[in-house]
């Protein structure tokens, strides 16, 4: 081919190649995206941009390998620091420090804290033996004294003291109160259980308050007695059954029911 024709042929081939690329815009875009994604990264599955591969983190527009400190392992996660401490170690800044387990303690199932053995309580950073008093037993509790009293005894400071139950009373297992309660029909008065005197037309209620009895329906308390409710004309017993109220359209005035002057 004459030398004059060679530039023309080269120009033609270049034009043909550029025309082909114009017909394949996806190829050009893919090349541009590939050139924009740094090493150890990949294009995001959704939207635009890129993100670092697992075990890499973005640092100044690049993807640097996660640095795993001693006594740690890679988490294979794309978020957080990318590493976690081994069992028996905890994160302190950018390192894993050993968890000091005191005597009479053990690492719990999580592996990142310790718990005292049964019979010991946590005091500061140590495990102290529980001192169980006479008539007491070791309690399965991580808090409080670590012990409880046998039935019939109650805690008083660091000892288990016998509960003195009066006649017509019974022992109550609890941390509060007297440690005993009265049998039905009796009421606590000082350190004794006194029989409740229920008046005629009354009944025993066994209330924890000072009132141990109430009047039957249609009767009203008057001192230590139950007196019949006196219903005035145009009245009826109220919801309690121990007092009265007026029928509509009457209004209560002293001990009578009168018509309201406002009218109904």
Residue pairs with C-beta under 8 A, 6 or more apart in sequence:
1 9
21 27
21 28
33 43
36 50
37 43
37 50
38 50
38 61
38 62
38 63
39 62
39 63
40 52
40 53
40 56
40 63
40 65
41 50
41 51
41 52
41 53
41 56
41 63
42 50
42 51
42 53
43 49
43 50
44 50
44 51
51 58
51 78
52 58
52 63
52 78
53 63
54 76
54 77
54 78
55 65
55 66
55 74
55 76
55 82
56 63
56 64
56 65
56 66
57 63
57 64
57 66
57 82
58 64
66 74
66 81
66 82
66 83
68 74
68 82
68 83
69 83
69 94
69 95
69 96
70 95
70 96
71 85
71 86
71 89
71 96
71 98
72 83
72 84
72 85
72 86
72 89
72 96
73 83
73 84
73 86
74 82
74 83
75 82
75 83
75 84
81 94
84 91
85 91
85 96
85 112
86 96
87 107
87 111
87 112
88 98
88 99
88 107
88 111
89 96
89 97
89 98
89 99
89 112
90 96
90 97
90 99
90 112
91 97
99 107
99 112
99 113
99 114
100 125
101 107
101 114
102 114
102 125
102 126
102 127
103 126
103 127
104 116
104 117
104 120
104 127
104 129
105 114
105 115
105 116
105 117
105 120
105 127
106 114
106 115
106 117
107 113
107 114
107 115
108 114
108 115
115 142
116 122
116 127
116 142
117 127
118 138
118 140
119 129
119 130
119 138
119 146
120 127
120 128
120 129
120 130
120 146
121 127
121 128
121 130
121 142
121 146
122 128
122 142
130 138
130 145
130 146
130 147
131 147
131 158
132 138
132 146
132 147
133 147
133 158
133 159
133 160
134 159
134 160
135 149
135 150
135 153
135 160
135 162
136 147
136 148
136 149
136 150
136 153
136 155
136 160
137 147
137 148
137 149
137 150
138 146
138 147
139 145
139 146
139 147
139 148
145 155
145 158
148 155
149 155
149 160
150 160
151 171
151 173
152 162
152 163
152 171
153 160
153 161
153 162
153 163
154 160
154 161
154 163
154 175
154 179
155 161
155 175
163 171
163 179
163 180
164 180
164 191
165 171
165 179
165 180
166 180
166 182
166 191
166 192
166 193
167 192
167 193
168 182
168 183
168 186
168 193
168 195
169 180
169 181
169 182
169 183
169 186
169 188
169 193
170 180
170 181
170 183
171 179
171 180
172 178
172 179
172 180
172 181
178 188
181 188
182 188
182 193
183 193
184 204
184 206
185 195
185 196
185 204
185 206
186 193
186 194
186 195
186 196
187 193
187 194
187 195
187 196
187 210
187 212
188 194
196 204
196 212
196 213
197 224
198 204
198 213
199 213
199 215
199 224
199 225
199 226
200 225
200 226
201 215
201 216
201 219
201 226
201 228
202 213
202 214
202 215
202 216
202 219
202 226
203 213
203 214
203 216
204 212
204 213
205 211
205 212
205 213
205 214
206 212
214 221
214 242
215 221
215 226
215 242
216 226
216 241
217 237
217 241
217 242
218 228
218 229
218 237
218 241
218 242
219 226
219 227
219 228
219 229
219 242
220 226
220 227
220 228
220 229
220 242
220 243
221 242
229 237
229 242
229 243
229 244
230 255
231 237
231 244
232 244
232 255
232 256
232 257
233 256
233 257
234 246
234 247
234 250
234 257
235 244
235 245
235 246
235 247
235 250
235 257
236 244
236 245
236 247
237 243
237 244
238 244
238 245
245 252
246 252
246 257
247 257
248 264
249 259
249 260
249 263
249 264
250 257
250 258
250 259
250 260
251 257
251 258
251 259
251 260
